[in-house]
Amino acid sequence: MQFDIVTIFPDFFAGPLDYGIVRRAREAHLVDVRVRDLRAYAHDRHRTVDDRPFGGGEGMVLKPEPLFEAVESLLDERFHQGGHGEHGEESVGAEVVGARHAVPLHDARTPGSGDGSDTNETRSVRPSKAIVLLSASGKLFRQETARRFAQLNRIILLCGRYEGVDERVAEHLATDELSIGDFVLSGGELGAALIVDAVTRLLPGALGNEDSSVNESFSATDAGTVLVPRISSHESRIMNHALLDFPHYTRPAEFRDWPVPEILLGGNHEEIRRWRQERALEKTRRNRPDLLATEPPNAG
C-alpha cells in the first residue's frame, strides 16, 4: 500500500508516522508513506498555492492548479518505473518528495465514487487508487471507509487549508471528499494522519494478532453487520447494528477500590460472551445511540 500526502506543511508528518503500528508497517514494507510539498507544484516566483475567493468573503482558497498537477504527476506511470522528473527526489518512509513531470489526466475520478456525481466522461484512475480530499464539507470517514481503502493499492491524500479548496478539486479530481468529524480543524493534515493509521492497521501483517482488527469497535462484515466476539478467536455472534467494543479490563484485579467485574474472573466462557455482548450494547446506547438507528448511517 502506498500513501501520498499532499500538504503545504510537510514537516507536520515527521512525528505521527514514526511511532507504533504505522512505523512497524513501514519498516516491514507493508506501507510506503510519501509526503509531498504542494508548493513544489506551484511555478510562480513565490510558489503561490492560494488566492482570494470569487464573489468575496473571508480567507483564502487553495488553487486548483497545484493540486491537479500534483495528482497528475503522482499518477504518471514513469514514477513507478523509476524515472526522474524535474526535481527527481525520491522518498523513504515519510520524507518529502518534490514535484514530477505532470501528465494531464483531465479528470482523475473513477466512476461510482466520491460524492456520486459522474458528469465527466473521462475517468483515468483505476479502482485500485483513491484520491481523497480532506474537507470539513466531506462525507464522514467511518470504519467502513477504512475497510474499503484497505483493499486499494494506493491512496493520495489532499490536505485542505485556509478557507477551503477550489470546488473543482472535489468535483473533478478527488474520488472521495471526507471529513473526520463534525468539527472544523485548521487543515487536513491531522485527518490524513488519522486515515493512514486507520487503514494501515487493517492491512494483513500490520498487527501482531490479526483478530485485533476484527474484535473491536465498528468491526463489521462486508454486509455491514457487526461481529461481537466470542472467547474463541474463530467464533463470533452477528448483530444487526454496528456496536462499540465491549469494556476491557486487565491486572490488577482491583484498583483504587474499583474491582474487575467478577464474571470476567470466573472462567465461564459463555457467560463472559453474553456479558460482553450486553456491555457492548449498553456502551453503544450510552455513547453512540445513532449507531442503533433503524437505518444504518451512510458509509463513506
N, C-alpha and C positions, 0 to 999 in steps of 0.2 A: 504494500500500500504506500502510495506517495501522497504527501500533503504539501501543497504550495500555499504559503500565506503571503498575501499581497497587502502591504501596510506602509504608512508613512513613518512609522516608528519601529523599525526592525529590531532595535536593541531591546524592545519590550519583552521579546521572547527568549532572551538569554537565560532567564531563570526558570520559567514554568515548564520548559521542555527538558530540563536537565535533572528531573527527580522522578522517583517512583516508577510506575508501570511504563510510562512513555519513554523514559530513559532506557529501561531494560529492553523494551521493544526495539528501540533504535540500535542499541548495541547488538541485539540478536538479528538485526537486519530484517525485522518484520515490518518496520515502517521507515520511511525516509522523509524527514520533515525539512523543507527548504523555505526560508524566509526571504521574500522578495521586496526590495525597496521600490515603492511605487514611483518615487521621484526619478528613478533611473529610466523610466519610460516617458518622461516629460523632456522636451528638447529645446525649450526656450532658455534664455540666459539664467533665469532664476529657478529653473526646474519647477514651474508652477503646476500644481495639481488641482487647484480650486479656483472658483470665480464667484461673482455676485449672482444671486438668483434672478431670473427673469420675472418681471412682474413686481419686483421689490420684495422687501421682507428682511428679517434679521439673518445674520450669519452668512457663511459661505457654503458653497455646494461643491462637492468633488466633481471634477470634469469627467466626461465620458472617455475622451481620447486616451489618456494614460491607462485607464482600466482596460479598455478594449485592446490596446496594444500589448499590455502585459499578458492578458489571457491568450491572445492570438500568438504571441511569442512563445509562451509556455507550451502551447499545443502544437508548435512546429515539430514535426516528426524528427527533424535533424537533431533536436535536443536529446532524443533517446539513442541517437546513433553516435553521440559523442562529438558532433560538430560544434564549433565555437562561433558565437555571434559577435556583435560589435565590441562587447566587453570580454566575453569568454570566461567569466568567473563561474566556477563550479562550487558546490557546497557539500559538506559532510555534516550530517545531523541538522542543526538549526542555524548554520552560518548563512550570511546574507549572500544572495545571488543577484548579479546585475542583469540589465536588460539584454535581450537577444533580438535577433532579426525577426521582425514581425511578418507573418504571413496572413493577410486578411482572410477571415473566415465568414465575414458578413454577419452571420447570426450563429452564435455558438450554442444555442439551446438545443435540447433534444425534445422530440415530441412527447406530449403527455406528462411533462414535468413542470416544476416551478408553480406559478400561480394559475396554470391551466389555460393561459391564453397562447394559442399557437397560430398567430396570424401570419407569420413569415413562412415562406416555402422552403428556404434553405436552412437545414439543420445539420451541422457539421460535426458535432461531438458524438462519439459513440456512447452507448448507455453505460459503458464501464467507467465513465467520468462524471463528476458533478462540479458545477461552478456555483459556489454558494456566496450570496451577498448577505452579510450580516447587517441587519437593519431592524430598528425598533418597530417598523411597519410590517415586518415579515410574519409568516406563519410561525407558530410556536415550535421550537425544537423539542422533540419528545424522544423517548426511548425507541419508539417505532422508527423514527427518522435515523437514529444512530444505527439500528439494525440494518436498515436499507443501505446506508452509506458503507457499512462494513462489508457489503457484497461487491463494492466497486474496487477498481484498481487505483484510482487517483481522485483526489478532491482538491479543488482550488478554492481557497477561502479569501474573499474580498472584504477587507475591513473598512467599513464606512467611518466617516469622521465629519466634523463640523456640523452644519445644519442638516446635512443629508447627502445623498448621492444622486446625480442626474438620473431621472427615472428611466432613461433609455438603457441604462445598465441592467435594471431589473426586467425591463420588457424584452430586451433583445440579446442579452449576454448571459445573465445568470440562469441556471436551471432551477435554482431554489433561492428564495428570499426568506431568510429565517431570523427570528428573534429568540432570545434565550429566556424571556420573561416579560411580564407586564410592568416594565420599568425602563428608564432611559439611562444609558451609560454615555460616557464621553466618546466612545468609539467601539469598533467591533473587535478589538484585539482580545479582550477577555472572553468574548463569545467564541472566537476562533480557537483559543487555547482549550476552552471547555469542550468544543466539538472534537478536537484532536484526541483529548483524553477519553471522552465517551465512546468514540469509535474504536480507538486503539485497543481498549480493554475487551472488545468483542471479537478481536481477531484471534484465530486459532494459535495457541502458543504464547499469547501475551500474558496470560495469568498462570500462576503455578497450578491452580486447580480449575479445570475448565468448568466445573459446576458452579464456580463462584459467580460467573456472569449469567447463570440461569436462575439460581436460587436467591434472588434479590428483588428490590422494589422494581416494579414495572416490567419484570421479566414476562415475556409472552411468547406464544407460538405464532407462526405466520398468520394463523387465522384470527389473531387478535385476542385470544383467550390466555389467561394467566396461569402459570404453574405455581401452586402453593406447595412447597417441597415437603415430602415425607422425610423420615430419618434416612432411609436408603437413598443414595445419590441417584439411583436409577428409577425411582418411583416419584410420582407427582400426582396431585389432585387438581383437576381442571375446574376453574371457576369461570363465571360469566363476565366478570369485571376485572379491570386492572387493579390489583391491590398493592398497597405498600408492603414492604418487607415486615416480617414479624419481629418483635423485640429480641435482641441478643444479649446474653449475659456471659461473663467469664469470671475467673477467680480474682479476688476472694469471694467465697460464698456469701459473706456478709461484709458490708462496707458502710461505716457510719450509721449503723442500725438499719440499713436497707438491705434486706436479705434477697438472695436469688429466689424466684418462685419455687416452692417446694416440688412442684410437679416435674421440673427440669432435673431434679436430683434423683428421682425415683427409678429411672431406667425403663419405664413402660413406654415403648416407642409409639404405640397407638395413641395413648393419652397425650404424649408430647405433641404428636402430629396434630391432634384436634385442638390442643391448647394454642399452638402456633397459628393455626387457621383462624381461630376465634380472635386472637390478639391482632392478627394482620387486618381482619375486617374491622375490628374496633379502632385500630390506629388510623385506618383509611377514613372511617366515618369522622373521626376527630380532626385529622389534619388535611385530608383531601376529599371531602364529600362529593366534589364534582366528578371524581372517578367512578362513583357509583350511580351516576345518572343513567336513565333508561337507555339513551343513545350514547355510544362511545364517542369521546371527543374526536374532533377532526385531526387525523395524523398528518404530520408534515411529510 
